[in-house]
Amino acid sequence: MELASAISLAADEAPETAWTLPPWALLLLVVGGIALLLLLVMKAKLHAFVALLVVSVVVAAVAGISPTEIPGLLEDGMGETLGEIAIIVALGAMLGRLIQESGAAEVLSGRMLAAFGERRAPLAVGLTALIFGIPVFFDVGFIILLPLIYSVAQRSGRSVISIALPAVGGLAIMHAVLPPHPGPVAAAGLLGANLGWVTIMGLVCGLPAWFVGAYLLAPASATGWAPRFPRSCSARPRSRRAAVAVVVWRPRPRRRWA
């Protein structure tokens, strides 16, 4: 009964349209909107916020919504979403900025490497990324950890892929399933879920996925790839700029049978 009442309430609140599209056409419209959004962001280099506004207006117009109702719908939809996630995302961004400026990433990674040793460098860097990725967005965390990845790979003699994959996987998992990142917080707000349970279930599902998909598969993914570092790439980067390394494919030598 509750589901039926929710569906009827959503139908009553739906805007009036000049024409009605069948369900398959609406699905194609959603797919086309996503494709247009990716095209505007990746090819046209349009800002993501502006591209999202453009795609929203285009999709609404094609769906038959009156142009006079589109601004009100955009305002209501964005206002409800931002009202639920703005405080948490803003505080998380502030905490991430504090960690970035204070040099906590270098201290945390140093402690992890000292605890696990260079033989388990992928695990140490991956755990650093998991902890560091809780308050820091994926792109910022990757830029900060990139010099560390190159430095650890050079000192341990391992492939860059074997060190980078656990770090990238950790940042991606935290960004996708754990508050205060925008995606999980927005999904919890739309579904009416408790943020505490979202955090617990995110850890329960995310940590095994990282361990299997990023940490355990890193050695197999790095087979045949060897890093070639420039001479200027020291063990500890003097600046925060990412050191440049070239990843070269080196095929395994074939055995010669007598």
Secondary structure, DSSP 8 states (H G I E B T S, - for coil): -HHHHHHHHHHHHS--BSS---HHHHHHHHHHHHHHHHHHHHTS---HHHHHHHHHHHHHHHTTB-TTTHHHHHHHHHHHHHHHHHHHHHHHHHHHHHHHHHTHHHHHHHHHHHHH-GGGHHHHHHHHHHHHTTTS-HHHHHHHHHHHHHHHHHHHT--HHHHHHHHHHHHHHHHHHSTTSHHHHHHHHHHT--HHHHHHHHHHHHHHHHIIIIIITHHHHTTTEEEE--TT--SS-SSSS----EEEE---------
